Amino acid sequence: MSERVIVTVGADGEIRVEADGVVGRGCEALTAAFEEGLGSKTSDQKKPDWYKTAAQPNQQAAGGRS
């Protein structure tokens, strides 16, 4: 799934900025420019994916000698 930012403007003028396809704190970096441009934040809800950690590639060092 690709990362994307969803901006929703309600009939009452309320603006919602949401990150989709992001795990962990990456959503904050992805939405920061939108939030800064739109002004002050009135609430902040974390989706379940925010509490997950991003998958790290499994890396192993080769133990060979030269």
N, C-alpha and C positions, 0 to 999 in steps of 0.2 A: 504494500500500500504506500502511496506517495504522501508526503507531508503537504498539508494545505492549511490556509487560514480562511475561516468562514466568518464574514462580517454580516450581521443581520440588523436591520433598522426596523423597529416596531412602529406601528401606527401612532403610538404615543411619543415617538422620537427616541425611545431608548435604543441604544446601540450595544450589540453583543458581539464580542470578538472571541472566537473559539478556534483552538488548534485541533487538527484531526490528523491521525497517522503519526503522532509523536509520542514517544514513551519517555517518562521521567521529566526532568526539568528543561528539556529541550523546547517545550511549548513556550516557556517564558521568553526565550531568545527569538523564537519564531514570531511571536505576537507583539514584541516590545515596540517596534516602529509604529505599528497600528495604534497601540494604546497611547504612545507619546503624541502622535498626531491628532488623536481624537480628544485629548484632554484628560481631566481627572477621572480616576476610577472610583465607582461607587460600591462595587462588590467584586469578589474574586472567588469563584468556585473551582475546585480541583476535580477533574474527572478521575476515575479509577486508574487510568494509565499514568497519571502523574506520579502515583505512588510506586510504580514499577521501576525497575532499573533497566537501562538500555542494555541490550545483549552485547557482550564483548566477544570478539573473535577468540577462539581457543588457540592460544599460541604456546608452542613449546620450543625451547632452545635445543638445538642439536648438540650433543655432548661429545662430538668427535675431536680428536687431536690432530695437529698438523705435524 
